[in-house]
């Protein structure tokens, strides 16, 4: 059975970018007096021009509400998982199919699983996704099987069917790649992983913090590197894309403690960034990267 590494909407249209907002990134966002309701969050995401949501499968009692809102706004939906062993992914794949999720993304647990054990685990997860007929990607993430850049390159070479959700913010911060010399050394390793792109997560780290404010126009000095990586990953994805194929890009800016905070004299904590406005900046950057990839 062939690996299902591309999402296809059945439309027969040109391969396209699907810019999703992370539901986790909506935690705590509101009007300054209260957090937005689920309905208000959907409305804000639609108004900003996102085309989907990435999050957990809703609880059974909430699924009718979610289906109604997803249909109302014509949103796609991707979901995540955190398997420790092959058997862990089976109920996730089943629940995702039943709910109508577009794909399953996995942060595979954990960073102490290495070498042949990691290859065996990843191979088993890919096989289960194939059997279920569900597009499946493994995320490049700290504290996971994919924590180490060098090991992840080895896994990709050992597993031709392994597809990735690219989030290099983890490798940049884990490797303290705030300097061009280190980034230059990492480029060939990044390139190996970008060739397996089936999704991307939007966040910028600077080698010291995993999530930094990049400014209202994305003027932070690290942005040029991430734009290059995203554009290259999208271009690789396009090389064998077929009509109807969809590439998800998730604006994934987390709440505290991903978001950097300042402690006030009253003991409270306030984010130094407007997380929602930053999410919209990442959407614009994804569109810019896509334009560069399709040229």
LUMSEBA-609215 format. One record per residue (C-alpha): residue number from 1; x, y, z; residue in one letter. Coordinates in steps of 0.05 Angstrom, whole numbers, plus 32768, in hexadecimal, padded with zeros to 4 digits. Layout:
BEGIN
<atom><seq>NUM</seq><u>X</u><v>Y</v><w>Z</w><type>A</type></atom>
...
end
This chain:
BEGIN
<atom><seq>1</seq><u>8000</u><v>8000</v><w>8000</w><type>X</type></atom>
<atom><seq>2</seq><u>801B</u><v>8045</v><w>7FED</w><type>X</type></atom>
<atom><seq>3</seq><u>8026</u><v>8079</v><w>8024</w><type>X</type></atom>
<atom><seq>4</seq><u>7FF0</u><v>80AF</v><w>8026</w><type>X</type></atom>
<atom><seq>5</seq><u>801D</u><v>80EB</v><w>8030</w><type>X</type></atom>
<atom><seq>6</seq><u>7FF4</u><v>8120</v><w>800D</w><type>X</type></atom>
<atom><seq>7</seq><u>7FB0</u><v>813A</v><w>8020</w><type>X</type></atom>
<atom><seq>8</seq><u>7F80</u><v>813C</v><w>7FE6</w><type>X</type></atom>
<atom><seq>9</seq><u>7F3D</u><v>8160</v><w>7FE6</w><type>X</type></atom>
<atom><seq>10</seq><u>7F22</u><v>813B</v><w>7FAA</w><type>X</type></atom>
<atom><seq>11</seq><u>7F16</u><v>817B</v><w>7F84</w><type>X</type></atom>
<atom><seq>12</seq><u>7F45</u><v>8170</v><w>7F4A</w><type>X</type></atom>
<atom><seq>13</seq><u>7F5C</u><v>81B8</v><w>7F52</w><type>X</type></atom>
<atom><seq>14</seq><u>7FA3</u><v>81D2</v><w>7F54</w><type>X</type></atom>
<atom><seq>15</seq><u>7FCD</u><v>81BD</v><w>7F90</w><type>X</type></atom>
<atom><seq>16</seq><u>7FC1</u><v>81F1</v><w>7FC6</w><type>X</type></atom>
<atom><seq>17</seq><u>7FD7</u><v>820C</v><w>8009</w><type>X</type></atom>
<atom><seq>18</seq><u>7FA7</u><v>8204</v><w>8043</w><type>X</type></atom>
<atom><seq>19</seq><u>7FB8</u><v>8236</v><w>807A</w><type>X</type></atom>
<atom><seq>20</seq><u>7F9D</u><v>821D</v><w>80BC</w><type>X</type></atom>
<atom><seq>21</seq><u>7F9C</u><v>823D</v><w>8100</w><type>X</type></atom>
<atom><seq>22</seq><u>7FB1</u><v>8213</v><w>813C</w><type>X</type></atom>
<atom><seq>23</seq><u>7F77</u><v>820D</v><w>816E</w><type>X</type></atom>
<atom><seq>24</seq><u>7FAB</u><v>820A</v><w>81A5</w><type>X</type></atom>
<atom><seq>25</seq><u>7FC2</u><v>824E</v><w>818E</w><type>X</type></atom>
<atom><seq>26</seq><u>7F7D</u><v>826A</v><w>819D</w><type>X</type></atom>
<atom><seq>27</seq><u>7F81</u><v>8258</v><w>81E7</w><type>X</type></atom>
<atom><seq>28</seq><u>7F76</u><v>8297</v><w>8211</w><type>X</type></atom>
<atom><seq>29</seq><u>7F69</u><v>82C6</v><w>81D7</w><type>X</type></atom>
<atom><seq>30</seq><u>7F2F</u><v>82F5</v><w>81DF</w><type>X</type></atom>
<atom><seq>31</seq><u>7F17</u><v>833D</v><w>81E3</w><type>X</type></atom>
<atom><seq>32</seq><u>7F3F</u><v>8352</v><w>8220</w><type>X</type></atom>
<atom><seq>33</seq><u>7F07</u><v>8343</v><w>8250</w><type>X</type></atom>
<atom><seq>34</seq><u>7EF8</u><v>82FA</v><w>8240</w><type>X</type></atom>
<atom><seq>35</seq><u>7F0F</u><v>82C2</v><w>8213</w><type>X</type></atom>
<atom><seq>36</seq><u>7EEC</u><v>82BB</v><w>81D0</w><type>X</type></atom>
<atom><seq>37</seq><u>7EB7</u><v>8285</v><w>81CC</w><type>X</type></atom>
<atom><seq>38</seq><u>7EC1</u><v>824A</v><w>819C</w><type>X</type></atom>
<atom><seq>39</seq><u>7E93</u><v>826D</v><w>816A</w><type>X</type></atom>
<atom><seq>40</seq><u>7EB8</u><v>82AF</v><w>8170</w><type>X</type></atom>
<atom><seq>41</seq><u>7EFB</u><v>828C</v><w>8165</w><type>X</type></atom>
<atom><seq>42</seq><u>7EE0</u><v>826B</v><w>8125</w><type>X</type></atom>
<atom><seq>43</seq><u>7EC7</u><v>82AF</v><w>810E</w><type>X</type></atom>
<atom><seq>44</seq><u>7F0B</u><v>82D0</v><w>811C</w><type>X</type></atom>
<atom><seq>45</seq><u>7F31</u><v>8299</v><w>80F8</w><type>X</type></atom>
<atom><seq>46</seq><u>7F03</u><v>829F</v><w>80BB</w><type>X</type></atom>
<atom><seq>47</seq><u>7F07</u><v>82EB</v><w>80BA</w><type>X</type></atom>
<atom><seq>48</seq><u>7F53</u><v>82E7</v><w>80BA</w><type>X</type></atom>
<atom><seq>49</seq><u>7F51</u><v>82BC</v><w>807B</w><type>X</type></atom>
<atom><seq>50</seq><u>7F67</u><v>8279</v><w>8098</w><type>X</type></atom>
<atom><seq>51</seq><u>7F4A</u><v>823C</v><w>8074</w><type>X</type></atom>
<atom><seq>52</seq><u>7F4D</u><v>8209</v><w>80AC</w><type>X</type></atom>
<atom><seq>53</seq><u>7F5B</u><v>81F5</v><w>80F4</w><type>X</type></atom>
<atom><seq>54</seq><u>7F8E</u><v>81C7</v><w>8112</w><type>X</type></atom>
<atom><seq>55</seq><u>7F7D</u><v>81A9</v><w>8156</w><type>X</type></atom>
<atom><seq>56</seq><u>7F66</u><v>816E</v><w>8180</w><type>X</type></atom>
<atom><seq>57</seq><u>7F29</u><v>8145</v><w>816C</w><type>X</type></atom>
<atom><seq>58</seq><u>7EF0</u><v>8166</v><w>8194</w><type>X</type></atom>
<atom><seq>59</seq><u>7ED0</u><v>8140</v><w>81CC</w><type>X</type></atom>
<atom><seq>60</seq><u>7E93</u><v>8117</v><w>81B7</w><type>X</type></atom>
<atom><seq>61</seq><u>7E63</u><v>8149</v><w>81D6</w><type>X</type></atom>
<atom><seq>62</seq><u>7E83</u><v>8182</v><w>81AE</w><type>X</type></atom>
<atom><seq>63</seq><u>7E88</u><v>8161</v><w>816B</w><type>X</type></atom>
<atom><seq>64</seq><u>7E45</u><v>8176</v><w>814F</w><type>X</type></atom>
<atom><seq>65</seq><u>7E55</u><v>81BF</v><w>8160</w><type>X</type></atom>
<atom><seq>66</seq><u>7E9A</u><v>81B9</v><w>813E</w><type>X</type></atom>
<atom><seq>67</seq><u>7E7E</u><v>8197</v><w>8100</w><type>X</type></atom>
<atom><seq>68</seq><u>7E4B</u><v>81CF</v><w>80F9</w><type>X</type></atom>
<atom><seq>69</seq><u>7E80</u><v>8205</v><w>80FF</w><type>X</type></atom>
<atom><seq>70</seq><u>7EB2</u><v>81E3</v><w>80D2</w><type>X</type></atom>
<atom><seq>71</seq><u>7E7C</u><v>81DC</v><w>809D</w><type>X</type></atom>
<atom><seq>72</seq><u>7E64</u><v>8224</v><w>80A7</w><type>X</type></atom>
<atom><seq>73</seq><u>7EA9</u><v>8240</v><w>809A</w><type>X</type></atom>
<atom><seq>74</seq><u>7EBE</u><v>820A</v><w>8068</w><type>X</type></atom>
<atom><seq>75</seq><u>7EFB</u><v>81FC</v><w>8093</w><type>X</type></atom>
<atom><seq>76</seq><u>7F2A</u><v>81C1</v><w>808C</w><type>X</type></atom>
<atom><seq>77</seq><u>7F3F</u><v>819D</v><w>80CC</w><type>X</type></atom>
<atom><seq>78</seq><u>7F80</u><v>817A</v><w>80DE</w><type>X</type></atom>
<atom><seq>79</seq><u>7F8E</u><v>8157</v><w>8120</w><type>X</type></atom>
<atom><seq>80</seq><u>7FCA</u><v>8143</v><w>814A</w><type>X</type></atom>
<atom><seq>81</seq><u>7FE0</u><v>8107</v><w>8172</w><type>X</type></atom>
<atom><seq>82</seq><u>8017</u><v>80F3</v><w>81A3</w><type>X</type></atom>
<atom><seq>83</seq><u>8024</u><v>80A8</v><w>819B</w><type>X</type></atom>
<atom><seq>84</seq><u>8056</u><v>8082</v><w>81C5</w><type>X</type></atom>
<atom><seq>85</seq><u>804C</u><v>8041</v><w>81A1</w><type>X</type></atom>
<atom><seq>86</seq><u>802E</u><v>8027</v><w>8160</w><type>X</type></atom>
<atom><seq>87</seq><u>7FED</u><v>8013</v><w>8181</w><type>X</type></atom>
<atom><seq>88</seq><u>7FE1</u><v>805A</v><w>819B</w><type>X</type></atom>
<atom><seq>89</seq><u>7FD4</u><v>8075</v><w>8155</w><type>X</type></atom>
<atom><seq>90</seq><u>7F9B</u><v>8045</v><w>8143</w><type>X</type></atom>
<atom><seq>91</seq><u>7F63</u><v>8067</v><w>816C</w><type>X</type></atom>
<atom><seq>92</seq><u>7F7C</u><v>80AB</v><w>8156</w><type>X</type></atom>
<atom><seq>93</seq><u>7F78</u><v>8098</v><w>810C</w><type>X</type></atom>
<atom><seq>94</seq><u>7F33</u><v>807A</v><w>8117</w><type>X</type></atom>
<atom><seq>95</seq><u>7F19</u><v>80B8</v><w>813C</w><type>X</type></atom>
<atom><seq>96</seq><u>7F37</u><v>80E6</v><w>8107</w><type>X</type></atom>
<atom><seq>97</seq><u>7F15</u><v>80C1</v><w>80CF</w><type>X</type></atom>
<atom><seq>98</seq><u>7ED3</u><v>80C0</v><w>80F3</w><type>X</type></atom>
<atom><seq>99</seq><u>7ED6</u><v>810A</v><w>8101</w><type>X</type></atom>
<atom><seq>100</seq><u>7EEB</u><v>811B</v><w>80BA</w><type>X</type></atom>
<atom><seq>101</seq><u>7F31</u><v>8135</v><w>80C9</w><type>X</type></atom>
<atom><seq>102</seq><u>7F5C</u><v>8146</v><w>808D</w><type>X</type></atom>
<atom><seq>103</seq><u>7F9C</u><v>8126</v><w>80AA</w><type>X</type></atom>
<atom><seq>104</seq><u>7FBE</u><v>810F</v><w>80E9</w><type>X</type></atom>
<atom><seq>105</seq><u>7FFE</u><v>8130</v><w>8101</w><type>X</type></atom>
<atom><seq>106</seq><u>8028</u><v>810C</v><w>8136</w><type>X</type></atom>
<atom><seq>107</seq><u>805A</u><v>8123</v><w>8169</w><type>X</type></atom>
<atom><seq>108</seq><u>8078</u><v>80DF</v><w>8176</w><type>X</type></atom>
<atom><seq>109</seq><u>808D</u><v>80D1</v><w>81BD</w><type>X</type></atom>
<atom><seq>110</seq><u>80C3</u><v>80D8</v><w>81D4</w><type>X</type></atom>
<atom><seq>111</seq><u>810A</u><v>80F1</v><w>81CD</w><type>X</type></atom>
<atom><seq>112</seq><u>8127</u><v>80B5</v><w>81F2</w><type>X</type></atom>
<atom><seq>113</seq><u>8110</u><v>8086</v><w>81BB</w><type>X</type></atom>
<atom><seq>114</seq><u>814A</u><v>8085</v><w>818A</w><type>X</type></atom>
<atom><seq>115</seq><u>816C</u><v>805C</v><w>8154</w><type>X</type></atom>
<atom><seq>116</seq><u>814B</u><v>801B</v><w>813C</w><type>X</type></atom>
<atom><seq>117</seq><u>8114</u><v>8022</v><w>8171</w><type>X</type></atom>
<atom><seq>118</seq><u>8100</u><v>8066</v><w>8154</w><type>X</type></atom>
<atom><seq>119</seq><u>8102</u><v>804C</v><w>810D</w><type>X</type></atom>
<atom><seq>120</seq><u>80D6</u><v>8011</v><w>8120</w><type>X</type></atom>
<atom><seq>121</seq><u>80A4</u><v>803E</v><w>8143</w><type>X</type></atom>
<atom><seq>122</seq><u>80A0</u><v>8070</v><w>810A</w><type>X</type></atom>
<atom><seq>123</seq><u>8099</u><v>8038</v><w>80D7</w><type>X</type></atom>
<atom><seq>124</seq><u>8060</u><v>801A</v><w>80FF</w><type>X</type></atom>
<atom><seq>125</seq><u>803B</u><v>805C</v><w>8103</w><type>X</type></atom>
<atom><seq>126</seq><u>8041</u><v>8066</v><w>80B8</w><type>X</type></atom>
<atom><seq>127</seq><u>8027</u><v>8020</v><w>80AB</w><type>X</type></atom>
<atom><seq>128</seq><u>7FEB</u><v>802C</v><w>80D8</w><type>X</type></atom>
<atom><seq>129</seq><u>7FDA</u><v>806D</v><w>80B4</w><type>X</type></atom>
<atom><seq>130</seq><u>7FE0</u><v>804A</v><w>8071</w><type>X</type></atom>
<atom><seq>131</seq><u>7FB1</u><v>8013</v><w>8088</w><type>X</type></atom>
<atom><seq>132</seq><u>7F7F</u><v>8048</v><w>80A0</w><type>X</type></atom>
<atom><seq>133</seq><u>7F85</u><v>8070</v><w>8060</w><type>X</type></atom>
<atom><seq>134</seq><u>7F95</u><v>80B0</v><w>8086</w><type>X</type></atom>
<atom><seq>135</seq><u>7FC9</u><v>80E4</v><w>8072</w><type>X</type></atom>
<atom><seq>136</seq><u>7FFD</u><v>80E3</v><w>80AA</w><type>X</type></atom>
<atom><seq>137</seq><u>8039</u><v>810E</v><w>80BB</w><type>X</type></atom>
<atom><seq>138</seq><u>806C</u><v>810E</v><w>80F3</w><type>X</type></atom>
<atom><seq>139</seq><u>807F</u><v>8152</v><w>810F</w><type>X</type></atom>
<atom><seq>140</seq><u>80C6</u><v>816A</v><w>811A</w><type>X</type></atom>
<atom><seq>141</seq><u>80C1</u><v>817B</v><w>8164</w><type>X</type></atom>
<atom><seq>142</seq><u>80EA</u><v>817E</v><w>81A3</w><type>X</type></atom>
<atom><seq>143</seq><u>80E3</u><v>8149</v><w>81D9</w><type>X</type></atom>
<atom><seq>144</seq><u>80CA</u><v>8118</v><w>81A4</w><type>X</type></atom>
<atom><seq>145</seq><u>80E9</u><v>80E1</v><w>817A</w><type>X</type></atom>
<atom><seq>146</seq><u>80F9</u><v>8119</v><w>8149</w><type>X</type></atom>
<atom><seq>147</seq><u>811B</u><v>8145</v><w>817D</w><type>X</type></atom>
<atom><seq>148</seq><u>8160</u><v>813F</v><w>815F</w><type>X</type></atom>
<atom><seq>149</seq><u>816C</u><v>815B</v><w>8118</w><type>X</type></atom>
<atom><seq>150</seq><u>81A2</u><v>8129</v><w>8107</w><type>X</type></atom>
<atom><seq>151</seq><u>817A</u><v>80EC</v><w>811F</w><type>X</type></atom>
<atom><seq>152</seq><u>813C</u><v>8104</v><w>80F9</w><type>X</type></atom>
<atom><seq>153</seq><u>8164</u><v>8107</v><w>80B9</w><type>X</type></atom>
<atom><seq>154</seq><u>8178</u><v>80BF</v><w>80C6</w><type>X</type></atom>
<atom><seq>155</seq><u>8130</u><v>80AB</v><w>80D0</w><type>X</type></atom>
<atom><seq>156</seq><u>811B</u><v>80CC</v><w>808F</w><type>X</type></atom>
<atom><seq>157</seq><u>8151</u><v>80A7</v><w>806A</w><type>X</type></atom>
<atom><seq>158</seq><u>813C</u><v>8065</v><w>8089</w><type>X</type></atom>
<atom><seq>159</seq><u>80F2</u><v>806E</v><w>807C</w><type>X</type></atom>
<atom><seq>160</seq><u>80E0</u><v>8083</v><w>8035</w><type>X</type></atom>
<atom><seq>161</seq><u>8096</u><v>8089</v><w>8045</w><type>X</type></atom>
<atom><seq>162</seq><u>80A0</u><v>80B7</v><w>8082</w><type>X</type></atom>
<atom><seq>163</seq><u>8081</u><v>80FB</v><w>8077</w><type>X</type></atom>
<atom><seq>164</seq><u>808D</u><v>8138</v><w>80A3</w><type>X</type></atom>
<atom><seq>165</seq><u>806B</u><v>8174</v><w>80C0</w><type>X</type></atom>
<atom><seq>166</seq><u>80A4</u><v>81A7</v><w>80BE</w><type>X</type></atom>
<atom><seq>167</seq><u>80AE</u><v>81D3</v><w>80FB</w><type>X</type></atom>
<atom><seq>168</seq><u>80F6</u><v>81E8</v><w>80FC</w><type>X</type></atom>
<atom><seq>169</seq><u>80EB</u><v>8218</v><w>8137</w><type>X</type></atom>
<atom><seq>170</seq><u>80FB</u><v>81DC</v><w>8163</w><type>X</type></atom>
<atom><seq>171</seq><u>813D</u><v>81CC</v><w>8142</w><type>X</type></atom>
<atom><seq>172</seq><u>8152</u><v>8215</v><w>8140</w><type>X</type></atom>
<atom><seq>173</seq><u>8146</u><v>821E</v><w>818B</w><type>X</type></atom>
<atom><seq>174</seq><u>8161</u><v>81D9</v><w>819E</w><type>X</type></atom>
<atom><seq>175</seq><u>81A0</u><v>81E6</v><w>8176</w><type>X</type></atom>
<atom><seq>176</seq><u>81A6</u><v>822F</v><w>818A</w><type>X</type></atom>
<atom><seq>177</seq><u>81A8</u><v>8241</v><w>8140</w><type>X</type></atom>
<atom><seq>178</seq><u>81A4</u><v>828B</v><w>8149</w><type>X</type></atom>
<atom><seq>179</seq><u>81E2</u><v>8296</v><w>8120</w><type>X</type></atom>
<atom><seq>180</seq><u>81E9</u><v>828F</v><w>80D5</w><type>X</type></atom>
<atom><seq>181</seq><u>8226</u><v>8261</v><w>80DB</w><type>X</type></atom>
<atom><seq>182</seq><u>81FD</u><v>822C</v><w>80FF</w><type>X</type></atom>
<atom><seq>183</seq><u>81C2</u><v>8234</v><w>80D0</w><type>X</type></atom>
<atom><seq>184</seq><u>81F0</u><v>822B</v><w>8095</w><type>X</type></atom>
<atom><seq>185</seq><u>8209</u><v>81E9</v><w>80B2</w><type>X</type></atom>
<atom><seq>186</seq><u>81C2</u><v>81D2</v><w>80BE</w><type>X</type></atom>
<atom><seq>187</seq><u>81A9</u><v>81E2</v><w>8078</w><type>X</type></atom>
<atom><seq>188</seq><u>81B9</u><v>819E</v><w>8058</w><type>X</type></atom>
<atom><seq>189</seq><u>8197</u><v>817A</v><w>8092</w><type>X</type></atom>
<atom><seq>190</seq><u>815A</u><v>81A7</v><w>808C</w><type>X</type></atom>
<atom><seq>191</seq><u>8158</u><v>819A</v><w>8041</w><type>X</type></atom>
<atom><seq>192</seq><u>8154</u><v>814F</v><w>804D</w><type>X</type></atom>
<atom><seq>193</seq><u>8117</u><v>8159</v><w>8079</w><type>X</type></atom>
<atom><seq>194</seq><u>80F6</u><v>818E</v><w>804C</w><type>X</type></atom>
<atom><seq>195</seq><u>80F4</u><v>815A</v><w>8014</w><type>X</type></atom>
<atom><seq>196</seq><u>80C1</u><v>8134</v><w>803E</w><type>X</type></atom>
<atom><seq>197</seq><u>8094</u><v>8170</v><w>804B</w><type>X</type></atom>
<atom><seq>198</seq><u>804A</u><v>815F</v><w>8051</w><type>X</type></atom>
<atom><seq>199</seq><u>8039</u><v>8198</v><w>8080</w><type>X</type></atom>
<atom><seq>200</seq><u>8058</u><v>81D4</v><w>80A2</w><type>X</type></atom>
<atom><seq>201</seq><u>804F</u><v>81F7</v><w>80E5</w><type>X</type></atom>
<atom><seq>202</seq><u>805B</u><v>8242</v><w>80EA</w><type>X</type></atom>
<atom><seq>203</seq><u>8084</u><v>825A</v><w>8124</w><type>X</type></atom>
<atom><seq>204</seq><u>80C8</u><v>827E</v><w>8128</w><type>X</type></atom>
<atom><seq>205</seq><u>80FC</u><v>8270</v><w>815C</w><type>X</type></atom>
<atom><seq>206</seq><u>813D</u><v>8297</v><w>8163</w><type>X</type></atom>
<atom><seq>207</seq><u>816C</u><v>8263</v><w>8180</w><type>X</type></atom>
<atom><seq>208</seq><u>815A</u><v>8276</v><w>81C8</w><type>X</type></atom>
<atom><seq>209</seq><u>810E</u><v>827A</v><w>81CB</w><type>X</type></atom>
<atom><seq>210</seq><u>80E0</u><v>824A</v><w>81A5</w><type>X</type></atom>
<atom><seq>211</seq><u>80AC</u><v>827F</v><w>8194</w><type>X</type></atom>
<atom><seq>212</seq><u>80BE</u><v>82C7</v><w>8188</w><type>X</type></atom>
<atom><seq>213</seq><u>8099</u><v>8305</v><w>8171</w><type>X</type></atom>
<atom><seq>214</seq><u>80AD</u><v>8310</v><w>8129</w><type>X</type></atom>
<atom><seq>215</seq><u>808F</u><v>8356</v><w>8123</w><type>X</type></atom>
<atom><seq>216</seq><u>8051</u><v>836F</v><w>80FF</w><type>X</type></atom>
<atom><seq>217</seq><u>8070</u><v>8364</v><w>80BB</w><type>X</type></atom>
<atom><seq>218</seq><u>809B</u><v>8327</v><w>80CA</w><type>X</type></atom>
<atom><seq>219</seq><u>80DA</u><v>8352</v><w>80CE</w><type>X</type></atom>
<atom><seq>220</seq><u>80FE</u><v>8328</v><w>8102</w><type>X</type></atom>
<atom><seq>221</seq><u>8143</u><v>8313</v><w>80E9</w><type>X</type></atom>
<atom><seq>222</seq><u>8134</u><v>82C8</v><w>80EC</w><type>X</type></atom>
<atom><seq>223</seq><u>80F6</u><v>82CD</v><w>80C0</w><type>X</type></atom>
<atom><seq>224</seq><u>811F</u><v>82CB</v><w>807F</w><type>X</type></atom>
<atom><seq>225</seq><u>8139</u><v>8286</v><w>8093</w><type>X</type></atom>
<atom><seq>226</seq><u>80F4</u><v>826A</v><w>80A2</w><type>X</type></atom>
<atom><seq>227</seq><u>80D8</u><v>8287</v><w>8062</w><type>X</type></atom>
<atom><seq>228</seq><u>810F</u><v>8264</v><w>803B</w><type>X</type></atom>
<atom><seq>229</seq><u>8101</u><v>8222</v><w>805D</w><type>X</type></atom>
<atom><seq>230</seq><u>80B6</u><v>8227</v><w>8055</w><type>X</type></atom>
<atom><seq>231</seq><u>80BD</u><v>823A</v><w>800C</w><type>X</type></atom>
<atom><seq>232</seq><u>80ED</u><v>8201</v><w>7FFE</w><type>X</type></atom>
<atom><seq>233</seq><u>80C0</u><v>81CF</v><w>8022</w><type>X</type></atom>
<atom><seq>234</seq><u>8084</u><v>81E6</v><w>7FFA</w><type>X</type></atom>
<atom><seq>235</seq><u>80AB</u><v>81E2</v><w>7FB9</w><type>X</type></atom>
<atom><seq>236</seq><u>80C0</u><v>819A</v><w>7FC8</w><type>X</type></atom>
<atom><seq>237</seq><u>8078</u><v>8189</v><w>7FD8</w><type>X</type></atom>
<atom><seq>238</seq><u>8061</u><v>81A6</v><w>7F96</w><type>X</type></atom>
<atom><seq>239</seq><u>8092</u><v>817B</v><w>7F6E</w><type>X</type></atom>
<atom><seq>240</seq><u>8063</u><v>813F</v><w>7F6E</w><type>X</type></atom>
<atom><seq>241</seq><u>8022</u><v>8160</v><w>7F84</w><type>X</type></atom>
<atom><seq>242</seq><u>7FE4</u><v>8148</v><w>7F5F</w><type>X</type></atom>
<atom><seq>243</seq><u>7FA2</u><v>816B</v><w>7F51</w><type>X</type></atom>
<atom><seq>244</seq><u>7F7B</u><v>8175</v><w>7F92</w><type>X</type></atom>
<atom><seq>245</seq><u>7FB8</u><v>816E</v><w>7FBF</w><type>X</type></atom>
<atom><seq>246</seq><u>7FB9</u><v>819B</v><w>7FFC</w><type>X</type></atom>
<atom><seq>247</seq><u>7FF4</u><v>81B3</v><w>8026</w><type>X</type></atom>
<atom><seq>248</seq><u>7FE2</u><v>81C9</v><w>806D</w><type>X</type></atom>
<atom><seq>249</seq><u>8008</u><v>8203</v><w>808D</w><type>X</type></atom>
<atom><seq>250</seq><u>7FF6</u><v>820E</v><w>80D6</w><type>X</type></atom>
<atom><seq>251</seq><u>8000</u><v>8250</v><w>80F9</w><type>X</type></atom>
<atom><seq>252</seq><u>8013</u><v>8232</v><w>813C</w><type>X</type></atom>
<atom><seq>253</seq><u>8023</u><v>8266</v><w>8170</w><type>X</type></atom>
<atom><seq>254</seq><u>8017</u><v>824A</v><w>81B5</w><type>X</type></atom>
<atom><seq>255</seq><u>7FFF</u><v>826B</v><w>81F4</w><type>X</type></atom>
<atom><seq>256</seq><u>802C</u><v>8273</v><w>8231</w><type>X</type></atom>
<atom><seq>257</seq><u>805C</u><v>8251</v><w>823C</w><type>X</type></atom>
<atom><seq>258</seq><u>806D</u><v>8250</v><w>81F2</w><type>X</type></atom>
<atom><seq>259</seq><u>805A</u><v>8299</v><w>81EF</w><type>X</type></atom>
<atom><seq>260</seq><u>808D</u><v>82C5</v><w>8213</w><type>X</type></atom>
<atom><seq>261</seq><u>806E</u><v>82E9</v><w>824E</w><type>X</type></atom>
<atom><seq>262</seq><u>807E</u><v>8321</v><w>827E</w><type>X</type></atom>
<atom><seq>263</seq><u>806C</u><v>831D</v><w>82C7</w><type>X</type></atom>
<atom><seq>264</seq><u>8047</u><v>835A</v><w>82E2</w><type>X</type></atom>
<atom><seq>265</seq><u>804F</u><v>8376</v><w>8328</w><type>X</type></atom>
<atom><seq>266</seq><u>800A</u><v>835A</v><w>8337</w><type>X</type></atom>
<atom><seq>267</seq><u>8023</u><v>8314</v><w>832A</w><type>X</type></atom>
<atom><seq>268</seq><u>8001</u><v>8309</v><w>82E8</w><type>X</type></atom>
<atom><seq>269</seq><u>8021</u><v>82F8</v><w>82A6</w><type>X</type></atom>
<atom><seq>270</seq><u>8016</u><v>831B</v><w>8264</w><type>X</type></atom>
<atom><seq>271</seq><u>802E</u><v>8305</v><w>821F</w><type>X</type></atom>
<atom><seq>272</seq><u>805F</u><v>8334</v><w>81FF</w><type>X</type></atom>
<atom><seq>273</seq><u>803E</u><v>8328</v><w>81BB</w><type>X</type></atom>
<atom><seq>274</seq><u>7FF9</u><v>832E</v><w>819E</w><type>X</type></atom>
<atom><seq>275</seq><u>7FF5</u><v>82E4</v><w>818E</w><type>X</type></atom>
<atom><seq>276</seq><u>7FB9</u><v>82EA</v><w>8161</w><type>X</type></atom>
<atom><seq>277</seq><u>7FD7</u><v>8321</v><w>8136</w><type>X</type></atom>
<atom><seq>278</seq><u>8017</u><v>82F9</v><w>8132</w><type>X</type></atom>
<atom><seq>279</seq><u>7FEF</u><v>82BD</v><w>811A</w><type>X</type></atom>
<atom><seq>280</seq><u>7FD5</u><v>82E8</v><w>80E1</w><type>X</type></atom>
<atom><seq>281</seq><u>801C</u><v>82FE</v><w>80D0</w><type>X</type></atom>
<atom><seq>282</seq><u>802F</u><v>82B5</v><w>80CA</w><type>X</type></atom>
<atom><seq>283</seq><u>7FF5</u><v>82AA</v><w>809B</w><type>X</type></atom>
<atom><seq>284</seq><u>800F</u><v>82E1</v><w>806E</w><type>X</type></atom>
<atom><seq>285</seq><u>8055</u><v>82C3</v><w>8070</w><type>X</type></atom>
<atom><seq>286</seq><u>803A</u><v>827F</v><w>805C</w><type>X</type></atom>
<atom><seq>287</seq><u>8018</u><v>829F</v><w>8020</w><type>X</type></atom>
<atom><seq>288</seq><u>805A</u><v>82C1</v><w>800E</w><type>X</type></atom>
<atom><seq>289</seq><u>8080</u><v>827F</v><w>8012</w><type>X</type></atom>
<atom><seq>290</seq><u>804B</u><v>825D</v><w>7FE7</w><type>X</type></atom>
<atom><seq>291</seq><u>8051</u><v>8293</v><w>7FB1</w><type>X</type></atom>
<atom><seq>292</seq><u>809C</u><v>8287</v><w>7FB1</w><type>X</type></atom>
<atom><seq>293</seq><u>8093</u><v>823B</v><w>7FAC</w><type>X</type></atom>
<atom><seq>294</seq><u>8063</u><v>823C</v><w>7F71</w><type>X</type></atom>
<atom><seq>295</seq><u>808D</u><v>826A</v><w>7F45</w><type>X</type></atom>
end
